[in-house]
Amino acid sequence: MVTAAEGAGAKGAGAAVEIRNVTQAFRAGDSDLPVLDDISLSVRPGEFVALVGPSGSGKSTLVRLLAGLDRPLFGTVEVDGVRVTSPDPSRALVFQDPTLLPWRTVRGNVAIGPQTRRALARSRARIDDALALVGLTDFADAWPAQLSGGMAQRAALARALVNDPAVLLLDEPLGKLDALTRRVLQGELLRLWQERGFTAVLITHDVSEALVLADRLVVLSPRPARIREVVEVGLDRPREQSAPEFVALRARILALLDEEATTQPDELEAAH
């Protein structure tokens, strides 16, 4: 069995993430639309953290800041002590949609990162390793249109992992899959994390999925998002969803989310 303590930071390949007093807003007409409100969070190297919260609460915005696709209005985002100001191969982002290029084979899609860095020739073995890691060696020459939803998402994971990222950012990557495929890929994602040791930050609306995968759950309030609570899972892996401890944790998280969904903005201000 793999404990949470053994899963978090034991492998040493991941990077530490530090989010300090991050506030973000977007321009909407003549006014600013607040999205994140003074978010602070530390993620240990090699830890698996899941972000859960109401739809539109700013989870994807936070992950985009971690990826370097946007910059915060206030506050800082750092990875291993270096301020994040732009995208970098060491921080890979996997979206809900696999976003595979239809005119490239599976191998061609996985090769995009090395090709962009002009390192394709010396990365061929790494591309093969990434395909093998996600079980797509036999489909390396297939076209995206020939893949099932689960296989396409495996290809997207291989495209991210070929760069050997220190931080893997996952924006609802299993959200569009059927229940059986989703369950299988949850196990595969956990295996990849345990083998590679990257730091993982997952967005999901599925509380059970978050509890199966993560060391900690970060529960966010409705927009503008604040951290309502950080919950340590503390259960040995693999985790059985019918176990009393798992069921109790799921009920606790769902109660927090239900409370947030029914809390009005002025009540949030008073509570803050």
C-alpha positions as CSV (number, residue, x, y, z in Angstrom):
1,M,0.0,0.0,0.0
2,V,1.1,3.6,-0.7
3,T,0.4,6.0,2.0
4,A,-0.2,9.7,1.5
5,A,3.1,10.6,3.2
6,E,4.9,8.2,0.8
7,G,3.1,9.5,-2.2
8,A,3.8,13.2,-1.4
9,G,7.4,14.3,-2.0
10,A,9.0,10.9,-1.6
11,K,10.3,10.7,-5.2
12,G,11.9,14.1,-5.3
13,A,11.3,14.8,-9.0
14,G,8.5,17.3,-8.5
15,A,8.7,21.0,-7.8
16,A,7.5,23.1,-4.9
17,V,4.7,25.5,-5.8
18,E,4.0,28.7,-3.8
19,I,1.0,30.9,-4.4
20,R,1.1,34.1,-2.3
21,N,-1.8,36.5,-1.9
22,V,-2.9,36.1,-5.5
23,T,-5.8,38.3,-6.7
24,Q,-7.1,38.2,-10.2
25,A,-9.7,40.1,-12.1
26,F,-10.8,40.4,-15.8
27,R,-12.1,43.4,-17.7
28,A,-15.8,43.1,-18.4
29,G,-17.0,46.1,-20.3
30,D,-16.3,49.2,-18.2
31,S,-15.7,47.3,-14.9
32,D,-13.4,44.6,-13.5
33,L,-14.8,41.1,-12.8
34,P,-13.1,39.7,-9.7
35,V,-12.1,36.0,-10.0
36,L,-9.6,35.2,-7.3
37,D,-9.4,37.0,-3.9
38,D,-6.2,36.8,-1.9
39,I,-5.4,33.1,-2.6
40,S,-2.3,31.6,-0.8
41,L,-1.3,28.0,-1.1
42,S,1.9,25.9,-0.7
43,V,2.3,22.6,-2.6
44,R,5.1,20.3,-1.6
45,P,7.4,18.7,-4.2
46,G,5.8,15.6,-5.5
47,E,2.4,16.3,-3.9
48,F,-0.9,15.6,-5.5
49,V,-3.4,18.4,-4.8
50,A,-7.0,18.7,-6.1
51,L,-9.0,21.9,-6.5
52,V,-12.7,21.6,-6.0
53,G,-15.3,24.3,-6.0
54,P,-18.5,25.6,-7.7
55,S,-18.5,26.0,-11.5
56,G,-17.0,29.4,-12.4
57,S,-15.2,29.8,-9.1
58,G,-11.8,30.5,-10.7
59,K,-10.2,27.1,-10.6
60,S,-9.1,27.2,-14.2
61,T,-7.9,30.8,-13.8
62,L,-5.6,29.6,-11.0
63,V,-4.2,26.8,-13.0
64,R,-3.6,29.2,-16.0
65,L,-1.6,31.4,-13.6
66,L,0.5,28.3,-12.5
67,A,1.0,27.5,-16.2
68,G,2.2,31.0,-16.9
69,L,-0.5,31.7,-19.5
70,D,-1.7,34.7,-17.4
71,R,-0.3,36.9,-14.8
72,P,-2.0,37.8,-11.5
73,L,-3.3,41.3,-10.8
74,F,-1.7,41.1,-7.4
75,G,0.4,38.5,-5.7
76,T,3.0,36.0,-6.9
77,V,3.2,32.5,-8.2
78,E,6.5,30.7,-7.8
79,V,7.8,27.2,-8.7
80,D,10.9,26.1,-6.9
81,G,11.5,29.7,-5.8
82,V,11.3,31.1,-9.4
83,R,8.5,33.5,-10.2
84,V,6.2,32.3,-12.9
85,T,5.9,34.9,-15.7
86,S,5.5,32.8,-18.8
87,P,4.9,29.2,-20.0
88,D,7.7,26.6,-19.6
89,P,8.0,22.9,-20.5
90,S,8.7,22.1,-16.8
91,R,5.0,23.0,-16.2
92,A,2.7,20.9,-18.5
93,L,-1.0,21.5,-18.8
94,V,-3.6,18.9,-19.8
95,F,-7.1,20.2,-20.7
96,Q,-10.5,18.5,-20.6
97,D,-10.4,18.4,-24.4
98,P,-7.3,16.5,-25.6
99,T,-6.7,19.2,-28.3
100,L,-4.8,16.8,-30.5
101,L,-3.9,18.2,-33.9
102,P,-5.9,16.2,-36.4
103,W,-3.3,16.4,-39.2
104,R,-0.7,14.8,-36.9
105,T,-0.4,11.1,-35.9
106,V,-0.3,10.2,-32.2
107,R,3.5,10.2,-32.4
108,G,3.4,13.5,-34.2
109,N,1.3,15.1,-31.5
110,V,3.5,13.8,-28.7
111,A,6.5,15.1,-30.6
112,I,5.3,18.7,-30.6
113,G,7.2,19.7,-27.4
114,P,10.6,18.3,-28.5
115,Q,10.1,19.7,-32.0
116,T,9.3,23.2,-30.7
117,R,12.5,23.1,-28.6
118,R,14.3,21.8,-31.7
119,A,15.3,18.7,-29.8
120,L,13.4,16.1,-31.9
121,A,16.3,14.1,-33.1
122,R,17.6,13.4,-29.6
123,S,14.1,13.0,-28.1
124,R,12.9,10.1,-30.2
125,A,13.6,7.5,-27.5
126,R,11.8,9.8,-25.0
127,I,8.8,10.0,-27.3
128,D,8.7,6.2,-27.5
129,D,9.0,6.0,-23.7
130,A,6.1,8.4,-23.3
131,L,3.9,6.4,-25.7
132,A,4.8,3.2,-23.8
133,L,4.1,4.9,-20.5
134,V,0.4,5.5,-21.4
135,G,-0.1,2.3,-23.4
136,L,-0.2,3.8,-26.9
137,T,2.9,2.1,-28.5
138,D,0.7,0.2,-30.9
139,F,-1.2,3.3,-31.8
140,A,1.7,5.6,-32.4
141,D,0.9,5.9,-36.2
142,A,-2.9,6.3,-35.7
143,W,-4.7,9.5,-36.4
144,P,-6.7,11.3,-33.6
145,A,-10.0,10.6,-35.4
146,Q,-9.2,6.9,-35.0
147,L,-8.9,7.1,-31.2
148,S,-11.5,6.6,-28.5
149,G,-12.0,9.4,-26.0
150,G,-9.8,7.6,-23.4
151,M,-7.0,6.9,-25.9
152,A,-7.1,10.5,-27.0
153,Q,-6.7,11.7,-23.4
154,R,-3.8,9.2,-23.0
155,A,-2.2,10.8,-26.0
156,A,-2.6,14.2,-24.4
157,L,-1.0,12.9,-21.2
158,A,1.9,11.5,-23.3
159,R,2.4,14.9,-25.0
160,A,2.7,16.5,-21.6
161,L,4.9,13.8,-20.0
162,V,7.4,13.7,-22.9
163,N,8.8,16.9,-21.5
164,D,9.4,15.3,-18.1
165,P,7.6,18.1,-16.3
166,A,8.2,18.9,-12.7
167,V,4.6,20.1,-12.4
168,L,1.6,18.5,-14.2
169,L,-1.5,20.7,-14.3
170,L,-4.7,18.9,-15.0
171,D,-7.8,20.9,-15.9
172,E,-10.7,18.4,-15.6
173,P,-8.8,16.0,-18.0
174,L,-11.3,13.1,-17.4
175,G,-14.5,15.1,-17.3
176,K,-15.8,14.1,-20.7
177,L,-15.2,10.4,-20.4
178,D,-17.7,7.6,-19.6
179,A,-17.6,6.3,-16.0
180,L,-15.7,3.1,-16.7
181,T,-13.0,4.8,-18.8
182,R,-12.7,7.6,-16.3
183,R,-12.2,5.0,-13.5
184,V,-9.5,3.3,-15.5
185,L,-7.7,6.5,-16.3
186,Q,-7.8,7.6,-12.7
187,G,-5.8,4.5,-11.9
188,E,-3.4,5.2,-14.8
189,L,-2.9,8.8,-13.7
190,L,-2.1,7.7,-10.2
191,R,0.4,5.2,-11.5
192,L,2.0,7.8,-13.7
193,W,2.3,10.2,-10.7
194,Q,3.8,7.5,-8.5
195,E,6.3,6.4,-11.2
196,R,7.4,9.9,-12.4
197,G,7.2,11.9,-9.1
198,F,5.9,15.1,-10.6
199,T,3.9,17.6,-8.6
200,A,0.2,17.4,-9.7
201,V,-2.5,20.0,-9.4
202,L,-5.9,18.7,-10.5
203,I,-9.2,20.5,-11.2
204,T,-12.2,18.3,-10.9
205,H,-15.9,18.6,-10.1
206,D,-15.9,14.9,-9.0
207,V,-15.3,14.8,-5.3
208,S,-14.8,11.0,-5.3
209,E,-12.2,11.4,-8.1
210,A,-10.4,14.1,-6.0
211,L,-10.3,11.8,-3.0
212,V,-9.1,8.8,-5.0
213,L,-6.2,10.7,-6.4
214,A,-5.1,13.6,-4.2
215,D,-3.1,14.0,-1.0
216,R,-5.1,17.2,-0.2
217,L,-8.2,18.8,-1.4
218,V,-8.5,22.6,-1.7
219,V,-12.1,23.7,-1.4
220,L,-12.8,27.0,-3.0
221,S,-15.7,29.4,-2.5
222,P,-17.8,30.8,-5.3
223,R,-16.3,33.6,-7.4
224,P,-14.3,35.6,-6.4
225,A,-12.7,32.5,-5.1
226,R,-11.2,32.2,-1.6
227,I,-9.8,29.1,0.0
228,R,-12.6,27.8,2.2
229,E,-10.7,24.9,3.6
230,V,-7.7,22.6,2.8
231,V,-8.5,19.0,3.6
232,E,-5.8,16.4,4.2
233,V,-7.0,13.0,2.8
234,G,-4.7,10.9,4.9
235,L,-5.9,7.5,3.5
236,D,-3.6,4.8,2.3
237,R,-3.6,4.0,-1.5
238,P,-5.3,2.3,-3.2
239,R,-8.4,3.9,-1.8
240,E,-11.7,2.0,-1.6
241,Q,-14.6,4.3,-2.3
242,S,-17.0,2.2,-0.1
243,A,-14.7,2.4,2.9
244,P,-16.3,4.3,5.9
245,E,-13.4,6.8,6.1
246,F,-13.7,7.6,2.4
247,V,-17.5,7.9,2.6
248,A,-17.2,10.3,5.6
249,L,-14.6,12.5,3.9
250,R,-16.7,12.7,0.7
251,A,-19.8,13.7,2.8
252,R,-17.7,16.4,4.5
253,I,-16.5,17.9,1.3
254,L,-19.9,17.8,-0.3
255,A,-21.4,19.5,2.7
256,L,-18.8,22.3,2.4
257,L,-19.6,22.7,-1.3
258,D,-23.3,22.7,-0.6
259,E,-22.8,25.4,2.0
260,E,-20.8,27.5,-0.4
261,A,-23.4,27.1,-3.1
262,T,-26.1,28.5,-0.9
263,T,-24.0,31.3,0.7
264,Q,-24.7,34.7,-0.7
265,P,-21.9,37.1,-1.6
266,D,-22.7,39.5,1.3
267,E,-22.6,36.5,3.7
268,L,-19.2,35.5,2.3
269,E,-18.0,39.0,3.0
270,A,-19.2,38.8,6.6
271,A,-17.6,35.4,7.1
272,H,-14.3,36.6,5.7
